[in-house]
């Protein structure tokens, strides 16, 4: 499979092409939002590796989530005019809890190339970002593009993993007598390409693993998210 740097590089290319594409279609006219789309695609390209215990994405995502939760906690405690002790203790406790207990639980419950490397996870990300974007003052088309940018980056990761699961031109030697034979595409592919055991574990439906409950939960979540996103999707269809 591709390493972290390769995924980021490929995600950068995908982000550049996608951001230019949306600008040419005039889905986005604000140049600053175009830049946001570019970086959102890159972020999306590293998200599938959250299920890697030793990977950088899970540390970065949980670190950012811990900081975000601590900041939100401070904000609400200020709104409630809470005691100074609560303002110090609760944000710190939430930060430590997320980076220790919650992170360990997440690592224990997930396996690399598990449900995060699957098609349902791809659509879950799209609907989650779409619902979050719907709470902002962005235009309808901008909400769609933002959600799609994360999804494009996510897909680029899964696609690249599948490409790296193919050994190309494993047998290049060919005798003179063989070269004169009639060309057969099936024989050519069989001779020059081989597939690693990891092939088909990225762009799949989530049921290849022994534990089936993550896939079942993912599809339940996907149906729920689709239900809540349906009104936004109707607005997007009208705009497009």
Secondary structure, 3 states (H helix, E strand, C coil): CCCHHHHHHHHHHHHHHHHHHHHHCCCCCCHHHHHHHHHHHHHHHHHHHHHCCCCHHHHHHHHHHHHHHHHHHHHHHHHCCCCHHHHHHHHHHHHHHHHHHHHHHHHHHCCCCCCCCCHHHHHHHHHHHHHHHCCCCCCHHHHHHHHHHHHHHHHHHHHHHHHCCEEECCCCCCCHHHHCCCCCHHHHHHHHEEECCCCCCCCCCCCCCCCCHHHHHHHHHHHHHHHHHHHHHHHHHHHC
